[in-house]
Amino acid sequence: MKEIITIKTEFIKLDQLLKYAAVVQTGGHAKEIINEGLVLVNEEQTFARGKKIRSGDIVKINLDEEIELIVK
């Protein structure tokens, strides 16, 4: 599933993006999937929940199905 997410600020933190896009419902769940290595930012695995996501970044989450968030 691909979804385009529009942000109105310079950046959004990764854990906040996951909540904003309704991939997770809580910050704790965001932390859990990031720590498990299920999140890629621009094709690189990241374990930093505070990673700054900017317009043009692509975030992939490998849960039951792959979710791709394209940030604009």
C-alpha positions in Angstrom: 0.0 0.0 0.0 1.3 3.4 -0.9 0.2 6.6 0.7 1.2 10.2 0.2 1.6 12.2 3.4 1.8 16.0 3.2 3.6 17.9 5.9 3.5 21.7 6.4 6.7 21.9 8.5 10.3 21.5 7.5 10.4 18.0 9.0 8.5 15.6 11.2 10.0 13.0 13.5 9.7 9.4 12.4 7.6 8.2 15.4 5.3 11.2 14.9 4.9 10.5 11.2 3.8 6.9 11.9 1.1 8.2 14.3 0.1 11.0 11.9 -0.3 8.5 9.0 -2.3 6.2 11.3 0.2 3.3 10.9 0.3 3.0 14.7 -2.0 4.4 17.3 0.5 5.1 20.1 4.1 6.3 20.5 4.9 3.1 22.3 3.8 1.0 19.3 5.9 3.3 17.0 8.9 2.8 19.2 8.4 -1.0 19.1 8.3 -1.4 15.4 11.2 1.0 14.9 13.3 -0.9 17.4 12.4 -4.2 15.7 14.0 -2.9 12.5 10.7 -2.9 10.6 11.1 0.6 9.2 13.2 1.8 6.3 13.9 5.5 5.5 15.0 6.0 1.9 15.9 2.2 1.7 18.0 2.3 4.9 17.0 0.6 8.1 16.7 3.0 11.0 16.4 2.5 14.7 16.1 6.3 15.5 12.5 7.2 16.4 13.5 10.9 16.4 14.9 10.8 12.8 13.9 13.9 10.9 11.7 13.0 7.9 11.6 15.7 5.3 9.7 16.3 2.1 10.9 13.8 -0.6 11.7 11.0 1.9 10.2 7.6 1.5 9.4 5.5 4.6 8.6 1.8 4.3 7.1 -0.2 7.1 7.1 -4.0 6.9 4.1 -5.1 9.0 1.6 -7.7 7.8 1.7 -5.9 4.5 4.3 -3.4 3.3 3.3 0.2 3.8 5.1 2.9 1.8 4.7 6.6 2.9 5.8 9.2 0.5 6.3 12.5 2.2 5.5 15.7 0.4 
